[in-house]
């Protein structure tokens, strides 16, 4: 099947060997990320996805916060492996912090009470769609990335370090950079376990 979307999705892999050898400028990468999130769908066009795009020392600061936080909770004998993993994210060109705007979610819950219990779920769906879209857009430009989840452990320190609004709830971190080593082989469960087709 020749489909550019599917071909780009195949390029979107979890890249853990990241570097700083990208050809794009921070401004060009920021434009790609912003436009991709802008074009990603949200329920009721609620636009609940927020992002902080960090480069250089600001990106490094995210992973320093992760390391400092985990050092307090990971057993000392296991911390070296944890630190090595964190350093692999820090080695990248930048980091995207993904948030949900909880104020918008609460407003929708108030405005549409019949659907109130769903807006939190729909915000998560919107976030997942935006993350995959950004990840794929970066992969299409030969920029590797992975998706990490150190929240809620780092939430307060991140808010303080970057003056994040209180209504932005941290949901994920995406380190990105040059692809210094390819991803491993991807395995798939059988189609019969995943799909139902009715013709």
N, C-alpha and C positions, 0 to 999 in steps of 0.2 A: 504494500500500500504506500503510495507516494502522497504524503500529507505533511505539510511543513509544521503544523502544530504537533503532530505525533512525533515527528523527527526531533523537534526541539525538546519535547518531553523526555525522549530517550536520552538526550544529553544531560538532563537534570538529574544529577546524582549527588549523593553525600560525599563531598570532597573534604578529606581531613588533612591532606598535605597541601597547605596553602602557602602562598608566598606573596611578595609585593611587586612582582614583575608583570603588572597589568599595563596594557597600552592606553587605556582610557584615563582621563583626568578625573579627579573627584567630582568636578562639576558635571561631566558627562555621565558618570555612574549615578550621581544623584538625580539627574534628569530622567534616566531610565527607570529608576526605582519609583520616583514620584509619579511619573506618567503611568506606570504599570499599576500602581495602587489606585490611582485616579480612575482608571478604566476597569477595575475589578468590581464585580457586582456586589451589592448589599441589599438585604431585605428592606423594602419600602424606600429604597435609595437613601438609607439612613447614614451611610458613609461613617461607620463607627470605627474604622481602622485608622490608627495613628502610628507614626514611625519616627524614630530618631536615627539619622544616618551619621555615622561617626567615622572619622579618619584619623590617622596619625596618633598623637598622644591621647586623644579622646577615645579612640578605639582601644588603645592599650589599657586605658583606665578601667574599661568594662571588665577586662579579663584579670586585671589586678584585683578588682573588687571581688570577682568570682573566686580567685585563689585565696584571698584573705578570709573570705567567708567560709569556704570549704575547709580551710586549715583548722577552723574551730570545731568542725563537726566530723571530719573524716579521721579515722584512727591514724596515728602517726606512721605506723608501719605501712599503710596503704597510700599515704599522701604523695609519695614520689610519682606513682603512676598517674594519679589524679592531676598533679601539677604538669606532667608531661603532656597530657591531653589538653589542658587549658593553654599551655604554651603554643600548641599547634594552632589553636584558634587565634591567639595573639599574633602569630606570625603572618596573618593575612594582611590585606590592604585596608580593610575596614570592617565595620560591624553595623548591622541594622538591628535596632531594638523595636520590637513590635508591641503595640499597646491596643487595648480596647477603650474607647471613650465611654466610661460608665455613665456619665451625665446624659449622653444621648440615649443610651439604653433605658435609663430610668424615665426620661421624658417620653419615650415611645410607650413604655409600660403604662404611664399615666394617660397618655393620649388615646391609646387603643387597648382598653382593659380586657376586651375579649381575647386578645392575643398576648396579653401581658406575660404569661409564663414562657412564651416562646422567644422573646426578644434576646435573652441571654444566649440561647442556643443559636439563634440566627446570627448574632454578632460573632460567635465562634466560627460559624460556617464562613462568614465574610472574611474573617481573619485567615482561615485556612486557604481560602481561594486566593487571597492577595499574596500570601506567602508562597504558594506554589507558582503563581504567575510571576512574581519577582524572581524567584529561584530559576524559573525557566527562561525568563528574559535575560538574566545574567549568563546562564549557560549558553544561550544563543550567541552571546558576545565573548564566549570562551573565558568567562569568569566563573570560578568554582565557588561553591558555598555549601554550608550544612545548616541544619536547624537545631538549636540547643534550647534547653529548658532548665535554667537555674533559678527561675522564679518559683515560689515567692521568697526564697532565701535571700536574694539580693535586692529585693524591691526597694526597701527604704534607702539603702546606700546609693542605688542608682538614681532615685528621685532627688536625693540630696546633691549628688555629684553633678547632675546635669539640669537641675532646676525643672524637673518634670512636673507638669500640673497634677494636682491631687486626684483629679478624675480620670487620669490615664492609668489603666491597670496593665502592668507588664505581663506579657504572655509568652514571649520567646525572644531568642537572640540568634541572629544569623551572621556568623563570621564569613567573609568572602575575600577572595584574592585570586592570584594566579594559580593554575593547576600544576602543582609540582610533582604529583603522582596521580595516576588515574584511579577511579573507584574500582572496587572488586566486582566480580561477576554477580549479577542480580538474579535471584531465583524467584519464580512465581508459583503460586499455588495453582492447582488444576482449574481450568475454566469451569468445569462442572461443579466445583465447590463455590464459585463466585457469581455465576451468572444464571439467570433464568430468561429464556427467550421464548416468546409466544408469537407464532406467525399465523 
